[in-house]
Amino acid sequence: MVNQFPFGSDFVLLRDAMNQLLQDSFIPSGGSRFPWSTGSGSMARPLPLDLYATPEEAFVIAAVPGMNPEQLEITYTDNTLTLSGSVPSAVDSEQGKNATWYAHELWSGQFQRTVTLPFEVDASKAQATFEHGIVRITLPKAEWAKPQKIAIKAGGGQQAIGTGSRS
């Protein structure tokens, strides 16, 4: 009787995925040095961002290099913040049209990044600023989503724990 490790096939899939990740990291596909490139001009582009919260607000800081504020759209629906837009290609610029290209690694085209927040915010009070390719979004928490202090009442004929008399 042959006993097989119960997770054998899962580990094989994980090993194959790790091999593909390492291969794509060091052996570029399609002439690009980035693992998210498909080599066909169609890319799933990452949009790096930071997300953090204080008791009062949530903050999102996203890097959108090469964009103007007019090219970025920010929406909030059902606890989900979405940043989307389009990054222009240098190839399509006036200088790039008649140029001989030796490297073209900067990504361009459509992108979308969605983040689900673990609490509700008051979107009507949200603010966004844009400077040097960085967008900073401030999302005030909804009043009911903010931490609330609960008052403790004493008395009412009940004794506090550990203060009762022993018989």
Secondary structure, DSSP 8 states (H G I E B T S, - for coil): -----TTHHHHHHHHHHHHHHHHHHHS-STT-SSTTB-SSS-B-----EEEEE-SSEEEEEEE-TT--GGGEEEEEETTEEEEEEEE--GGGSHHHHT---S---S--EEEEEEEE-SS-B-GGG-EEEEETTEEEEEEEB-GGGS---------TT---TT-S---
